[in-house]
Amino acid sequence: MTLIPGWDSVAGANLWSNIFFWAGIAALLFLGLSEVISHRYTERKDELAAQQQTDTERRHNEEIARLHLETANANAETERLRAANLALEKAVAPRLLKQYPEAEGLKPYAGMRALILAVPDWEARRVARQIATLVQLGGWMAEVGTIDDSLNGIWIDVLRNDPADKDRLNLAGHALRYAISLSDVDVYVTQRVADLPPGTIRVIVGARPQEYFTKQLLPDWARKMQEETEQFQKRFGNPLK
């Protein structure tokens, strides 16, 4: 007698042989199915890993793009502040006139006399002395004084008190305006009648124009209009000068 079932009879051995045979077949089928399912899960794992990698790369690229945008905005803001600081420095800095070779353009009118009058302002008086030096280098005579006025900018009066001297005064006045404008300083030429000696040009030196501070007080539409006017003048020139 044995503990193995069906071991001692033909019918029992045949039964258990069939049982284990079909169990083996079932195991083989289960093994094949398990391989198929395992392979599909492997593919799914690869799909999810690829998707996760794609999402990670997308978030990384979005973060890089955001950082680039923030950097570009910061650089733009830095440039805007730098330009604003330069504009402010220019607005408050004293005017400085170049002397040479700007004075060369005045030499064809050597012998002219410039009466240079400054408003009661230390910076205007300083500019008046610079103009005196400029015209003297061009062979002109210069006299510096003061005037009780509240003008801004520099005004060159081509005084038509002597019709015979009018053309030469006009040409000399514009030559002086050009020499001063080379230093990026506001300067204008006018024609007014006054009782001055022949061959004399009057230069009134007003306070430094505070266009920067005036512009800050303008509404947006007025500031935009002023900026468009300045761009037009840079491109085509200022017809009033």
Buried (B, 14 or more C-beta within 10 A) or exposed (E): EEEEEBEEEEEEBEEBEEEEEEEEEEEEEEEEEEEEEEEEEEEEEEEEEEEEEEEEEEEEEEEEEEEEEEEEEEEEEEEEEEEEEEEEEEBEEEBEBBBEEBBEBBEEBEEBBBBBBBBEBEBBBBBBBBBBEBBBBBBBBBEBEBBEBEBBBBBBBBBBBBEEBBEBBBBBBBBBBBBBBBBEBBBBBEEEEEEBEEBBBBBBBBBBBEBBEEBEEEEEEEBEEBEEEEEEEEEEEEEEE
